[in-house]
Amino acid sequence: MGAGAAGSPRRDRHGLRQAASSENTTDAYAKDWRHFTSWCRREGFDPLPPSSQVIGLYIGACAAGDPKRGLPSLSVATIERRLSGLAWNFTQRGLPMDRSDRHIATVLAGIRRKHAKPPRQKEAVLGDDLLAMIATLGHDLRGLRDRAILLLGFAGGLRRSEIIGLDVVRDDHSDGAGWIEIFPDKGVLVTLRGKTGWREVEVGRGSSDLSCPVVALESWIRFGRIARGPLFRRIFRDNKTVDVERLSDKHVARLVKQTALAAGVRADLPEGERALLFSGHSLRAGLASSAEIEERCVQKQLGHASAEMTRKYQRRRDRFRTNLTKASGL
């Protein structure tokens, strides 16, 4: 039976994921409705039928917060999500909401101007930083796994979802994002399913076993006894038993943060600031910032459609390395 046939494991898993996603969205929209109706009761407004003026006042109140009641101001993204939740709830009641009405659109535009913040870039983990980070890991089963995650994620310039979504071998019925193929004398070929289709990422061997993602992967696969299915998995508390379930991508973010702090990366900053600097994205930005090769090679590794996007990842690049002023004869 083909992968797309009715009742196949792949379709069943896809249906379960869709159902879970739909249920989560519905729950979020229900919370948005409760938040709005509670505010209406406190302020003496009727939540129905939808009033653009009332909704405009509501999102303005969300942006301002309520210090007396200990309620913080909400971010622009949260307010926009709340509007989507209200629109859905009104539609379910046969009462559509007009987000383009000036009473809503004008207030929302003002909130965006006043409260929107530029995106905070995560700190790039450079090569020396990564070596210090993996040195903080033990040599038990959990240490082997986490060392392989860090080295592969960095050398491949992978997103945390891509790291966790990998299978140890190709499986057309898997719910993963791709798989690996190890070429012992050369490196690892990572095949990934992205937004625009499949792409391949070549990860070469390191200059020593200590820093080699291939050695780290081989060690994890051998001692973890992983023959097929998810590459990176949970480990039970006995630190000897590997689960069959795939790790959450949140593990990558926690792992990068914990090891970066333990290794003293950016120790020049206060502890509170350092804790905010690192995430799973630090690995991807680290490769882009560390690799002293042609920019187009970095662009290909990261899977970027444009060089401009790649440059956004190069946190510490020399922006004036190419001097067009001198090149033009001045």
N, C-alpha and C positions, 0 to 999 in steps of 0.2 A: 504493500500500500504506500502511495506517495506521501511526501511530507505535508501536502496540502489536503490530503483526504480527510473526509469527515471522521471524527473520533480519534484522530492521531494525537500522540502525546504533545506534539508541537502546538497544534491548534488548541488543545485543551488548556495548556499552560498560557497561551496567548489570551484565551477567553477569561481565564482566572485573573490575569494581570489587568485586563480591561475592566473586569467587574470590580476589582479592588480599587482601581484608580477612580472609577465612577462613584463608588461608595465614599471614598475619601473626599471627593469634590462635593458631593451632596451634603456630607457632614459639615464641611467648611461653610457652605452656603447657608445651612441651618443656623450655624453659630453667628454668621453675619446678620441674619434676620432677627435673631434674639437680641443682638447688640443694638440694632436699629430700633426695634420696638421698645426696648427698655429705655433708650434715650428719649423716644417720643413720649412715653408715659411721664418721665421726669419733667420734660419741658412743656407738657400739656398739648401735644400735637397728636393728631390721628395718623397712624401709619398708612391707612387706606382711605381713599384711593391715593396713588402716588402723586405727591406734590413736588414739583421741581424746586420751589422755594424752600420747602421743609428739608429736602434732600441736600440742597446747597448749604443750609444752616448746619445740617448733620455732619457733612464732611469738613466744614469749617471747624466744628467743635472737635472732631477727631484730630485735626491737625494741631489745634491749640492745646488739647489735653485738659485735664482738670486737677490742678495741684491740690485743691482742698479735699478731693476724694482720693488722692494718690494715684490718679490715672495719668500715665505719660502720654505725650503727643505721639500719634502714629506716623509711621513713615509714609512717603508717597506711594510706595509699592503696596503697602497694606491698605491704604485708602482706596487705591484703584481696585484691589481685590475685593474690598467691601462693596464697591459700586457694582462690580460684576455679580456678586452674591445677591445684592438687592434686585438687580435687573432680572436675574433668574427667578427669584421668588415672586416678583410682580408678574412675570410672564406666566408662571404656574397658576396664578390666580386670574389669568385672563386680563391683566391690567399692565400693558407694556409701559416701560419707563423710557423717557427720551433723554439719553445722556448728552445729546447735543444742545439741549435747551440752555439758554444763556445763563440761567440761574445756577445750573450745575457746571457748565463748561467754563464760565468765567471764574468761579470759585476754585475749580480744580486747576486752572491755569495759574492762578495766583499762588496756590499751594505749591505747585511745581517750581515756580520761580523762587519762592522764599525758602522752601524746605528741602528741595532736591539736593543731594550731595554727589560730588563726583565719585566714581567707583574707587574703592580702596584697593590698590594693588598689593598682592601678597609678596612677601620678601622672596627673592630668588635664592634657592639653596645651591651654592656653587660646589665644584668638585671637591675641594678641600673640606668644605662643610659636610658634605655627604660622607666622606671617609671618617670624620670625627663622629658623625651620627651613628654609623653602623658599628663603630667601636664601642658604643654604649650598650649594644645588644649582646645577650648571652649566646652560648653555643648549644643550647637545648633546641627542642623542636620548634618552639615559638620563635626563638631567635633566628633559626634558619629560614623560617617562612618570612619573617619581617625583613630580614636582610635581602632576600630575593625580591620582595615587593619594592623596597627602596631603590635597589640597583636597576631593576628592570624599568621601573617607572621613570627614573632619571634618564637612563641611557636611551630609552625609547621615546622620551618626551610625551609620555602618555597621560591622559586624564585619569582621575581616580576611578571613574566608572569603567574606563577601558581596561585598567589593570585588573579590577575585580571581575570584569565580565569575561576574562579569558578562560578557555578550556585547555587542558593539557594536550589533547589531540582534537582533530576535526570531528565534529559530530553534527550532522545536518538536522538532528532533532533537538539540539540543545537550545536553551533560552539565553545562551551567552552572547557576548559581543564579538567573539573571534577565538582564535586558537594560536598555539605556538608550534614551531618546528625547530628542533635543535640540530645544528650542524656542528659536531664536536670541534672540528679544527678551525671553524670560521666564526660562528655566532648563532644568533637566534633570529628566525624569520617570524614576525608577528603579523598575523592577518586579522584585520579589524573591519567591522561593519560600522560605517559612519553615517552621517546625515545625508551624504550625497553618493553613497555606495561603498564598495569595498576598497580598502587600501592596504598596502603592505609596508611594514616598517622593519628595516634591517638593524639589528642590534649586534655590534661586533664584540669580540672578546676584549677584556681589559688588559692592562699592562702587567697585572699580577693577579694571582688567584684571589687575593684579598678584595680587590676592586672589580672583579670580573662578574658581570651579571649572568654569564653562561654557567660558570662554576656554582654560583649561588642557586640558580634554578635547578641544576642537576642535583645538588645536595638536598634541596628541599623535596624534589620529586622522589628521590631515592629513599630518604629517611621517612618521608611522609607516606610512602607506599601508594603513590597516586598513579593509577594506570589510565584512567579516563575520567571525564566529567570536569567540574570546576578545578582550576589550577590552584587558586588560593582559597582556603577553607578555614572554618573555625576549628579551634583545638580545645578539647575538654580540659577541665581544671587539673587533671592528673598530668597534663603536659606530655602525654604519651599517645593519646587517642585522637585521631583526626576525624572530624565530622564529614558527612557527605555534602552538607549544605555550603553554599557559596558565602564568602564574607560579605558584609555590608561595605559599601564604598566609604562610609563614615570612618571605618577602621583606618583607611589610608590617611585621612585628615588627622585623626588622633595620633597615629604613628609618627607622622612628620612633625607635628607640634611637640610631642613628648620627647622625641630623640633630638630635635633641634634645641630644645631648652636644656636637656641633659648634657648636650655636647657644648653648651655655652655659645652657640651661634648668636651673633649680635649681642654679646654680653655687655656692650657699651651702653645699652638701653635699660631702663627700669624693667623689672620683671613683668609688670602689668602690660607694658607696651609690647614686649617681646612675645607675649602669649597671643597677641592679636595679629602678629606678622605672618605666621606660618600656617599653611594648609596643604592639602594635596596638590594644589596648583603650584606650590613652591618648587616641586620637582620639575614640572614642565617648563616653568620660567627659568629654572636653574640651567637646564640644558641649553636653552636659547641664549642665555647670558654667558655661558662658559665656553661653548664650542668655538674654537678659533679656526673656523673654516668658512667657505663661501656662504653667504646668506641664503642662497637658493637651496643649499643642502639642508640647512636648518628648517627652511620653509617646507621642504618636502617631508622631512621627518615629523614635523608637527602637524602636517596635513592642512596647512593654511592655503587659502585660495589666492592670497595676495601677500607681497613682501611687507606691506604696511602693517598687516596684522601681526606678522612675525616680529617686527620692530617693537611692537607694544609689549612683547614678552621679554625683550632684551633689556632688563632692568638697568644694567650698568655698562651698556655699550657706549662707545665713544661716538657721540652724535656728529662730531666734526671730522671723523676719520677721512671722509670723502670731501675734499675742499674744492667746491666748484668755482670759488672766487679765483684761486690760483690756477685751476685748470683752464679757466677762460683767458688767462694771460695777464691778470691784474696782480 
